[in-house]
Amino acid sequence: MKKLQIPLGIVNGVFCVLLAVALGLGFIHVTGLPYRLEPVADAAAMENYRAVMHFLSPFVKEPFSLPTLAYSADGAQHFEDCKPLFNGVYLLGLISLAGSAILFLVQRRQDKRRYWLTSGIATVVAPLALLAYMAIDFDRVFTLFHKIFFNNDLWLFDPKTDPVIRILPESFFMHCAVLIVSGVVLAAAAQIVGSVVAKRRR
């Protein structure tokens, strides 16, 4: 079993990243915290923002609509395209929670020092690299993300036909990314600390 600690740690690190992303997205949905930091977040904007978040919530099957802003068919279609991605994140989060629990039980009676250390490192490497890249050129990361996950250019909103883009500035998505990556880093730190504590106890 000791030979499996490193590969299991890497797998658990991937699970932890997916779980942290799902939890971070859920936190953004529930609290709207990153959006509250935006200068455009007045009462009317918040109402429309919450309508977007409600539509993107899992299990919601209502058609896309906004309370006070006009929107085009292409704009509505983009949010329709976003919904499966959001649902997929939540589903992967649930799967990751189950996977991490199973791996923890597998390692329950073993010396977990190497397991937790490997998992912590695997959890933090990719998010920190992404955060560094975003700090250098967030515009490029933002564009690349859309090109990877969407097979059209409907995400390039025209403010004249889809004024919702005015209340969803690029800085909002940057704040969301920083919040989610911060959660991943905290998860990694907790595992590395757990490894150190386990080592001292040994």
C-alpha positions as CSV (number, residue, x, y, z in Angstrom):
1,M,0.0,0.0,0.0
2,K,2.9,2.4,0.7
3,K,3.9,2.2,-3.0
4,L,0.4,3.5,-3.9
5,Q,0.6,6.6,-1.6
6,I,2.1,8.9,-4.3
7,P,-0.3,7.9,-7.1
8,L,-3.2,8.0,-4.8
9,G,-2.1,11.4,-3.5
10,I,-2.0,12.7,-7.0
11,V,-5.5,11.4,-7.8
12,N,-6.8,12.9,-4.5
13,G,-5.1,16.2,-5.5
14,V,-7.1,16.3,-8.7
15,F,-10.3,15.4,-6.8
16,C,-9.5,18.3,-4.3
17,V,-9.1,20.8,-7.2
18,L,-12.5,19.7,-8.7
19,L,-14.2,19.8,-5.3
20,A,-12.8,23.3,-4.5
21,V,-13.9,24.6,-7.9
22,A,-17.4,23.3,-7.3
23,L,-17.6,24.7,-3.8
24,G,-16.1,28.1,-4.9
25,L,-18.7,28.3,-7.7
26,G,-21.5,27.5,-5.2
27,F,-20.2,30.2,-2.9
28,I,-20.3,32.7,-5.7
29,H,-23.8,31.7,-6.6
30,V,-25.1,31.9,-3.0
31,T,-23.3,35.1,-1.8
32,G,-22.6,37.0,-5.0
33,L,-19.5,38.2,-3.2
34,P,-17.2,38.9,-6.2
35,Y,-20.0,40.8,-8.0
36,R,-20.5,43.0,-4.9
37,L,-17.0,44.3,-5.4
38,E,-17.8,45.7,-8.8
39,P,-18.6,49.4,-9.2
40,V,-21.6,48.6,-11.4
41,A,-23.3,46.5,-8.7
42,D,-26.2,48.8,-7.9
43,A,-29.7,47.5,-6.9
44,A,-30.9,47.1,-10.5
45,A,-27.7,45.4,-11.7
46,M,-27.8,43.0,-8.7
47,E,-31.4,42.0,-9.7
48,N,-30.3,41.1,-13.2
49,Y,-27.1,39.4,-11.9
50,R,-29.2,37.2,-9.5
51,A,-31.4,36.3,-12.5
52,V,-28.4,35.1,-14.4
53,M,-27.1,33.1,-11.5
54,H,-30.5,31.6,-10.8
55,F,-30.7,30.4,-14.4
56,L,-27.3,28.8,-14.2
57,S,-28.1,27.1,-10.9
58,P,-28.4,23.3,-11.1
59,F,-31.9,21.8,-11.5
60,V,-33.4,25.1,-12.7
61,K,-35.2,24.4,-16.0
62,E,-36.8,27.8,-16.5
63,P,-36.1,29.6,-19.8
64,F,-33.5,32.4,-19.6
65,S,-34.9,35.8,-18.8
66,L,-33.8,39.1,-17.3
67,P,-36.1,41.3,-15.2
68,T,-35.1,44.7,-16.5
69,L,-32.5,44.3,-19.3
70,A,-33.2,43.5,-22.9
71,Y,-31.3,40.6,-24.5
72,S,-31.0,39.0,-27.9
73,A,-31.6,35.4,-29.0
74,D,-27.8,35.0,-29.3
75,G,-27.3,36.3,-25.8
76,A,-29.8,33.9,-24.4
77,Q,-28.2,31.1,-26.3
78,H,-24.8,31.8,-24.8
79,F,-26.2,31.4,-21.3
80,E,-27.9,28.2,-22.5
81,D,-24.5,27.1,-23.6
82,C,-23.0,28.0,-20.2
83,K,-25.5,26.0,-18.2
84,P,-24.2,22.5,-19.0
85,L,-20.7,23.7,-18.0
86,F,-22.0,24.8,-14.6
87,N,-24.0,21.6,-14.1
88,G,-20.9,19.6,-15.0
89,V,-18.8,21.4,-12.4
90,Y,-21.3,20.6,-9.7
91,L,-21.5,17.0,-10.8
92,L,-17.7,16.6,-10.8
93,G,-17.6,18.2,-7.4
94,L,-20.0,15.5,-6.0
95,I,-17.9,12.8,-7.7
96,S,-14.7,14.3,-6.3
97,L,-16.2,14.4,-2.8
98,A,-17.0,10.7,-3.0
99,G,-13.7,9.9,-4.6
100,S,-11.7,11.8,-1.9
101,A,-13.7,10.0,0.8
102,I,-13.0,6.6,-0.7
103,L,-9.2,7.4,-1.0
104,F,-9.2,8.6,2.6
105,L,-10.7,5.3,3.8
106,V,-8.2,3.4,1.7
107,Q,-5.4,5.2,3.5
108,R,-7.0,5.2,6.9
109,R,-4.7,2.7,8.5
110,Q,-1.6,3.7,6.7
111,D,1.0,6.3,7.4
112,K,-0.5,9.3,5.5
113,R,2.5,11.6,5.5
114,R,3.6,11.0,1.9
115,Y,-0.1,10.7,0.8
116,W,-1.1,14.1,2.2
117,L,2.1,15.8,1.0
118,T,1.7,14.5,-2.5
119,S,-2.0,15.4,-2.6
120,G,-1.3,18.9,-1.3
121,I,1.4,19.5,-4.0
122,A,-0.8,18.0,-6.7
123,T,-3.7,20.3,-5.6
124,V,-1.7,23.5,-5.6
125,V,0.6,23.2,-8.7
126,A,-1.8,23.8,-11.5
127,P,-4.0,26.5,-9.8
128,L,-0.9,28.5,-8.8
129,A,0.5,28.3,-12.4
130,L,-2.9,29.4,-13.7
131,L,-3.0,32.3,-11.2
132,A,0.5,33.4,-12.3
133,Y,-0.6,33.3,-15.9
134,M,-3.8,35.3,-15.2
135,A,-1.7,37.9,-13.4
136,I,0.4,38.3,-16.5
137,D,-2.3,38.3,-19.1
138,F,-5.9,37.7,-17.9
139,D,-7.4,38.8,-21.3
140,R,-5.6,36.0,-23.0
141,V,-6.6,33.4,-20.4
142,F,-10.2,34.7,-20.6
143,T,-10.3,34.4,-24.4
144,L,-8.6,31.0,-24.4
145,F,-11.2,29.6,-21.9
146,H,-14.0,30.6,-24.2
147,K,-12.4,29.2,-27.3
148,I,-11.9,25.8,-25.5
149,F,-15.3,25.5,-24.0
150,F,-17.5,27.1,-26.6
151,N,-17.8,26.2,-30.3
152,N,-19.2,29.7,-31.3
153,D,-18.5,33.4,-30.7
154,L,-21.8,34.2,-29.0
155,W,-19.8,35.1,-25.9
156,L,-18.7,38.2,-27.7
157,F,-21.7,40.3,-26.6
158,D,-22.8,43.4,-28.3
159,P,-23.7,45.9,-25.6
160,K,-26.3,47.4,-27.9
161,T,-28.4,44.2,-28.1
162,D,-27.2,42.6,-24.9
163,P,-26.6,45.3,-22.2
164,V,-26.1,42.5,-19.7
165,I,-22.5,42.5,-20.6
166,R,-22.2,46.0,-19.0
167,I,-23.0,44.5,-15.6
168,L,-20.7,41.6,-16.1
169,P,-17.3,43.2,-16.6
170,E,-14.2,41.2,-17.2
171,S,-13.0,42.2,-13.7
172,F,-15.9,40.2,-12.2
173,F,-14.7,37.0,-13.8
174,M,-11.1,37.8,-12.7
175,H,-12.4,38.2,-9.1
176,C,-14.2,34.9,-9.4
177,A,-11.1,33.1,-10.6
178,V,-9.0,34.5,-7.8
179,L,-11.6,33.5,-5.2
180,I,-11.8,29.9,-6.6
181,V,-8.0,29.6,-6.9
182,S,-7.6,30.9,-3.3
183,G,-9.9,28.1,-2.1
184,V,-7.8,25.5,-3.9
185,V,-4.6,26.9,-2.4
186,L,-6.2,26.7,1.1
187,A,-7.2,23.1,0.5
188,A,-3.6,22.4,-0.6
189,A,-2.2,24.1,2.5
190,A,-4.4,22.1,4.8
191,Q,-3.2,18.9,3.3
192,I,0.5,19.9,3.5
193,V,0.0,21.0,7.1
194,G,-1.7,17.6,7.8
195,S,1.4,15.9,6.4
196,V,3.7,17.9,8.7
197,V,1.5,17.1,11.7
198,A,1.4,13.4,10.9
199,K,5.2,13.4,10.5
200,R,5.7,15.0,14.0
201,R,3.3,12.5,15.5
202,R,5.3,9.6,14.1
